[in-house]
Amino acid sequence: MADIISEHRCHGGIQAFYRHESSTIGLPMRFSVFHPPQERSEMVPVLFWLSGLTCTEETFPIKANAQRLAAQYGLMLVAPDTSPRNTGIEGEDRDWDLGSGAGFYLDATAEPWRRHYRMESWITEELFGLVRDEFNADTERAGIFGHSMGGHGALTLALRHPDRYRSVSAFAPIAAPSRCPWGEKAFTAYLGEDREAWREHDASELMRKRRAPFPQGILIDQGLDDKFLKEQLLPLQFEQACIDAGQPLTMRLHEGYDHGYYFIASFIDDHLAFHQRILGG
Ligand SMILES: N[C@@H](CCC(=O)N[C@@H](CSC=O)C(=O)NCC(=O)O)C(=O)O
């Protein structure tokens, strides 16, 4: 059972914030849900949003401006927090790109993270089931999208669980984490030194293995004034992997846009329309 933290009328629906005792994480976890007005009378498709480093479950509902069109389409939006919190692990709050706010959407296998840092299982199993059982969500029509670390999460969780998610898109994803400083730091800490294990959580590596699991395509938007583009994000690695795998991909590069939520808010409507085309009806 999830406890309501707060509820707010928004575009005829409800923007809600929840907390639940997660058996997967072993601690309380938070998430937000936009309930569209249609949910009062029918089951609605559900779109999971994964946020980036330093974000919480509040960042997307406050900054992305997604509720207006989600209300029109009748799409539920679920945004989980980005990591466990207050685990007691020494140094969990020391770095903004590791530990709190930086769960990387995988199940850690290395100490001291492995007990609580189980974001993949939480999102794909426990939270997915909670949304199905407690809300009027049709999880047979589920999609996933995200930004930066959350773009990495959306692509990897979709590729690792294609039975769960029928549609996937991303804004400025960390597209080849095995080859960038953010990914190398997180994977070393959470998965250990064995780079073979990293491949199972790297979207570009997974795409080469999975061979085009999304026939209706994948949408990626990337700003060209993004300060993280060249060192951390490496979208061309993913584009090449899609070409090699025969996976249809629309990769849009935008002059003048940076990494932040003004960029996301500028193109969020296109992403909602993309998912609605696949999940709607
Ligand atoms: N503290 C960092 C900047 C952190 C940052 O830019 N976080 C991004 C996601 S980065 C990849 O996952 C974000 O979404 N921030 C939230 C926001 O409201 O913009 C630094 O010092 O550079």
Ligand as a Chemical Component Dictionary entry (heavy atoms), coordinates in Angstrom:
data_LIG
# 
_chem_comp.id                   LIG 
_chem_comp.type                 NON-POLYMER 
_chem_comp.pdbx_formal_charge   0 
_chem_comp.three_letter_code    LIG 
# 
loop_
_chem_comp_atom.comp_id 
_chem_comp_atom.atom_id 
_chem_comp_atom.alt_atom_id 
_chem_comp_atom.type_symbol 
_chem_comp_atom.charge 
_chem_comp_atom.model_Cartn_x 
_chem_comp_atom.model_Cartn_y 
_chem_comp_atom.model_Cartn_z 
_chem_comp_atom.pdbx_ordinal 
LIG N1  N1  N 0 25.424 19.164 -9.974  1  
LIG C1  C1  C 0 25.773 18.945 -11.343 2  
LIG C2  C2  C 0 24.587 19.054 -12.239 3  
LIG C3  C3  C 0 23.577 17.981 -12.019 4  
LIG C4  C4  C 0 22.632 17.919 -13.196 5  
LIG O1  O1  O 0 22.776 18.615 -14.176 6  
LIG N2  N2  N 0 21.661 17.020 -13.125 7  
LIG C5  C5  C 0 20.780 16.866 -14.237 8  
LIG C6  C6  C 0 20.848 15.456 -14.713 9  
LIG S1  S1  S 0 22.505 15.062 -15.193 10 
LIG C7  C7  C 0 22.463 13.413 -15.592 11 
LIG O2  O2  O 0 21.823 12.579 -15.108 12 
LIG C8  C8  C 0 19.375 17.248 -13.845 13 
LIG O3  O3  O 0 18.405 16.761 -14.376 14 
LIG N3  N3  N 0 19.275 18.182 -12.925 15 
LIG C9  C9  C 0 18.000 18.655 -12.395 16 
LIG C10 C10 C 0 17.579 19.979 -12.905 17 
LIG O4  O4  O 0 16.606 20.491 -12.345 18 
LIG O5  O5  O 0 18.147 20.486 -13.888 19 
LIG C11 C11 C 0 26.867 19.887 -11.782 20 
LIG O6  O6  O 0 27.442 20.489 -10.906 21 
LIG O7  O7  O 0 27.144 19.957 -12.990 22 
# 
loop_
_chem_comp_bond.comp_id 
_chem_comp_bond.atom_id_1 
_chem_comp_bond.atom_id_2 
_chem_comp_bond.value_order 
_chem_comp_bond.pdbx_ordinal 
LIG N1  C1  SING 1  
LIG C1  C2  SING 2  
LIG C1  C11 SING 3  
LIG C2  C3  SING 4  
LIG C3  C4  SING 5  
LIG C4  O1  DOUB 6  
LIG C4  N2  SING 7  
LIG N2  C5  SING 8  
LIG C5  C6  SING 9  
LIG C5  C8  SING 10 
LIG C6  S1  SING 11 
LIG S1  C7  SING 12 
LIG C7  O2  DOUB 13 
LIG C8  O3  DOUB 14 
LIG C8  N3  SING 15 
LIG N3  C9  SING 16 
LIG C9  C10 SING 17 
LIG C10 O4  DOUB 18 
LIG C10 O5  SING 19 
LIG C11 O6  DOUB 20 
LIG C11 O7  SING 21 
# 
